[in-house]
Amino acid sequence: MTYVHLERIVPLSAKRAFEAWLDPEALAVFMCAAPGMTIRKVELDPRVGGAFLIVMTLGERDLPHRGEYLEIEPHTRLAFTWRSHHAGEDSRVTLTFEPLGARKTRLILEHFGLEESARESHVAGWTRILDLAGTLAE
């Protein structure tokens, strides 16, 4: 098993950056992991033990991503399982939000439990997602 570690400075407060990950409308904007991808469905139950479903669509193909929230520390940390065809059943994502000012946050994403063959595609997908998340309005 392998993992992904990415960091980005986003021009958002830690509060806004954190809350976007629990907002279906915001997720529909930035969870596009590849060019040409759209989000067909976002269903969230944002509480520890709650589940989520994000259906990414590329061409005619639906790519469901499911998970369960493991940790929700407002404006600081978010952890959830991440299940998809490419990630497998036992991967986990942790997001850490470090405020660097009123409208600047270091966002750290770690994705654990990936098969080595899935690492490169997840680096590319999460990189695009973090870049798009940085374009959200405060």
Backbone hydrogen bonds in HBPLUS format (Angstrom, degrees):
<---DONOR---> <-ACCEPTOR-->    atom                        ^
c    i                          cat <-CA-CA->   ^        H-A-AA   ^      H-
h    n   atom  resd res      DA  || num        DHA   H-A  angle D-A-AA Bond
n    s   type  num  typ     dist DA aas  dist angle  dist       angle   num
A0002-THR N   A0114-LEU O   2.73 MM 112  5.21 156.6  1.79 151.0 159.1     1
A0114-LEU N   A0002-THR O   3.06 MM 112  5.21 151.2  2.14 154.3 149.3     2
A0004-VAL N   A0111-HIS O   2.86 MM 107  4.98 146.6  1.97 133.7 144.8     3
A0111-HIS N   A0004-VAL O   2.88 MM 107  4.98 154.8  1.94 137.4 145.1     4
A0006-LEU N   A0109-LEU O   2.88 MM 103  5.21 163.0  1.91 154.5 159.9     5
A0109-LEU N   A0006-LEU O   2.85 MM 103  5.21 165.1  1.87 152.2 157.3     6
A0008-ARG N   A0107-LEU O   2.97 MM  99  5.27 148.5  2.07 142.5 152.5     7
A0107-LEU N   A0008-ARG O   2.73 MM  99  5.27 170.6  1.74 167.5 169.6     8
A0010-VAL N   A0105-THR O   2.82 MM  95  5.39 163.8  1.85 158.4 159.7     9
A0105-THR N   A0010-VAL O   3.00 MM  95  5.39 157.9  2.05 152.9 159.7    10
A0017-ALA N   A0013-SER O   2.89 MM   4  6.10 172.1  1.90 160.1 162.6    11
A0018-PHE N   A0014-ALA O   2.91 MM   4  5.89 163.1  1.94 145.1 150.1    12
A0019-GLU N   A0015-LYS O   2.92 MM   4  6.04 172.8  1.92 153.9 156.3    13
A0020-ALA N   A0016-ARG O   3.04 MM   4  6.09 144.5  2.17 146.2 154.0    14
A0021-TRP N   A0018-PHE O   3.04 MM   3  5.71 142.2  2.18 116.8 125.6    15
A0022-LEU N   A0019-GLU O   3.02 MM   3  5.28 157.6  2.07 108.7 115.9    16
A0023-ASP N   A0020-ALA O   3.32 MM   3  5.04 167.9  2.34 103.8 104.8    17
A0027-LEU N   A0023-ASP O   2.91 MM   4  6.13 169.9  1.92 165.9 169.2    18
A0028-ALA N   A0024-PRO O   3.02 MM   4  6.13 149.0  2.12 141.2 149.0    19
A0029-VAL N   A0026-ALA O   2.91 MM   3  5.19 143.2  2.05 105.6 117.0    20
A0030-PHE N   A0026-ALA O   3.13 MM   4  6.56 157.2  2.19 156.4 161.9    21
A0031-MET N   A0027-LEU O   2.94 MM   4  5.39 149.9  2.03 152.4 152.1    22
A0037-MET N   A0034-ALA O   3.07 MM   3  5.49 154.7  2.14 138.2 138.2    23
A0038-THR N   A0057-THR O   2.91 MM  19  5.21 159.6  1.95 148.6 155.4    24
A0057-THR N   A0038-THR O   2.72 MM  19  5.21 166.3  1.74 156.0 156.9    25
A0040-ARG N   A0055-VAL O   2.83 MM  15  5.53 151.4  1.92 164.7 172.7    26
A0055-VAL N   A0041-LYS O   2.85 MM  14  5.07 165.8  1.87 146.5 150.5    27
A0043-GLU N   A0053-LEU O   2.84 MM  10  5.10 160.7  1.88 152.5 157.7    28
A0053-LEU N   A0043-GLU O   2.81 MM  10  5.10 150.4  1.90 149.1 154.7    29
A0045-ASP N   A0051-ALA O   2.93 MM   6  5.44 124.2  2.25 151.9 168.2    30
A0047-ARG N   A0045-ASP O   2.76 MM   2  5.94 127.3  2.04 118.4 102.8    31
A0050-GLY N   A0047-ARG O   2.69 MM   3  5.00 160.1  1.72 134.5 138.8    32
A0049-GLY N   A0069-TYR O   2.82 MM  20  5.38 171.5  1.83 148.7 151.1    33
A0069-TYR N   A0050-GLY O   2.84 MM  19  5.59 161.7  1.88 164.4 170.3    34
A0052-PHE N   A0067-GLY O   2.97 MM  15  5.45 146.4  2.09 143.2 143.6    35
A0067-GLY N   A0052-PHE O   3.20 MM  15  5.45 145.0  2.33 143.7 142.0    36
A0054-ILE N   A0065-HIS O   2.85 MM  11  5.15 161.6  1.88 153.7 159.8    37
A0065-HIS N   A0054-ILE O   2.80 MM  11  5.15 143.9  1.92 142.7 154.8    38
A0056-MET N   A0063-LEU O   3.07 MM   7  4.97 161.9  2.10 134.2 128.5    39
A0063-LEU N   A0056-MET O   2.58 MM   7  4.97 157.9  1.63 165.2 169.1    40
A0058-LEU N   A0061-ARG O   2.93 MM   3  5.33 161.1  1.97 154.9 158.1    41
A0061-ARG N   A0058-LEU O   3.05 MM   3  5.33 159.0  2.09 129.5 128.9    42
A0066-ARG N   A0083-ARG O   2.90 MM  17  5.10 163.1  1.93 148.7 152.4    43
A0083-ARG N   A0066-ARG O   2.72 MM  17  5.10 165.5  1.74 164.7 164.5    44
A0081-THR N   A0068-GLU O   2.97 MM  13  5.32 154.2  2.04 143.0 148.3    45
A0070-LEU N   A0079-ALA O   2.76 MM   9  5.30 162.2  1.79 136.8 141.5    46
A0071-GLU N   A0079-ALA O   3.18 MM   8  4.87 161.2  2.22 128.6 128.1    47
A0079-ALA N   A0071-GLU O   2.98 MM   8  4.87 161.6  2.02 136.9 136.2    48
A0073-GLU N   A0077-ARG O   2.83 MM   4  4.98 171.8  1.83 156.1 156.8    49
A0076-THR N   A0073-GLU O   2.92 MM   3  5.53 159.9  1.96 150.0 150.5    50
A0077-ARG N   A0073-GLU O   3.01 MM   4  4.98 166.0  2.03 141.5 146.0    51
A0097-PHE N   A0076-THR O   2.78 MM  21  4.83 166.4  1.80 141.9 142.8    52
A0078-LEU N   A0095-LEU O   2.92 MM  17  5.11 153.3  1.99 147.2 152.0    53
A0095-LEU N   A0078-LEU O   2.71 MM  17  5.11 167.1  1.72 161.7 166.2    54
A0080-PHE N   A0093-VAL O   2.90 MM  13  5.45 155.9  1.96 154.2 162.1    55
A0093-VAL N   A0080-PHE O   2.78 MM  13  5.45 168.8  1.79 171.5 173.3    56
A0082-TRP N   A0091-SER O   2.97 MM   9  5.40 156.6  2.03 131.9 131.2    57
A0088-GLY N   A0084-SER O   3.01 MM   4  5.67 153.8  2.08 147.7 150.9    58
A0092-ARG N   A0112-PHE O   3.02 MM  20  5.24 154.1  2.09 135.9 142.5    59
A0112-PHE N   A0092-ARG O   2.76 MM  20  5.24 156.1  1.82 162.7 164.2    60
A0094-THR N   A0110-GLU O   2.80 MM  16  5.22 156.4  1.86 152.8 160.7    61
A0110-GLU N   A0094-THR O   2.91 MM  16  5.22 155.6  1.97 151.6 159.0    62
A0096-THR N   A0108-ILE O   2.86 MM  12  5.04 154.2  1.93 143.3 151.6    63
A0108-ILE N   A0096-THR O   2.92 MM  12  5.04 167.2  1.94 149.7 153.9    64
A0098-GLU N   A0106-ARG O   2.87 MM   8  4.97 172.4  1.87 151.2 153.8    65
A0106-ARG N   A0098-GLU O   2.81 MM   8  4.97 165.4  1.83 150.7 149.6    66
A0100-LEU N   A0104-LYS O   2.71 MM   4  5.14 162.7  1.74 153.6 148.1    67
A0118-ALA N   A0115-GLU O   2.91 MM   3  5.38 151.8  1.99 114.9 123.7    68
A0119-ARG N   A0116-GLU O   3.22 MM   3  5.28 154.4  2.29 103.7 111.2    69
A0122-HIS N   A0118-ALA O   3.17 MM   4  6.31 150.6  2.26 149.3 157.8    70
A0122-HIS N   A0119-ARG O   3.07 MM   3  5.19 119.5  2.45  99.1 114.6    71
A0123-VAL N   A0119-ARG O   2.86 MM   4  6.16 152.4  1.94 158.0 166.7    72
A0124-ALA N   A0120-GLU O   3.10 MM   4  6.38 166.1  2.12 150.1 153.0    73
A0125-GLY N   A0121-SER O   2.92 MM   4  6.08 161.6  1.96 143.0 148.7    74
A0126-TRP N   A0122-HIS O   2.84 MM   4  5.80 171.1  1.85 149.5 152.6    75
A0127-THR N   A0123-VAL O   2.95 MM   4  5.90 151.7  2.03 142.9 151.3    76
A0128-ARG N   A0124-ALA O   3.10 MM   4  6.30 164.5  2.13 148.4 151.7    77
A0129-ILE N   A0125-GLY O   2.96 MM   4  6.21 160.3  2.00 149.6 155.7    78
A0130-LEU N   A0126-TRP O   2.85 MM   4  6.01 165.0  1.87 152.1 155.4    79
A0131-ASP N   A0127-THR O   2.97 MM   4  6.16 156.9  2.03 148.5 155.3    80
A0132-LEU N   A0128-ARG O   2.92 MM   4  6.16 156.3  1.97 150.4 156.6    81
A0133-ALA N   A0129-ILE O   2.84 MM   4  6.04 151.9  1.91 148.4 157.0    82
A0134-GLY N   A0130-LEU O   3.14 MM   4  6.34 141.9  2.29 140.5 148.9    83
A0135-THR N   A0132-LEU O   2.97 MM   3  5.30 160.1  2.01 110.2 116.7    84
A0136-LEU N   A0133-ALA O   3.28 MM   3  5.69 170.2  2.29 113.7 116.1    85
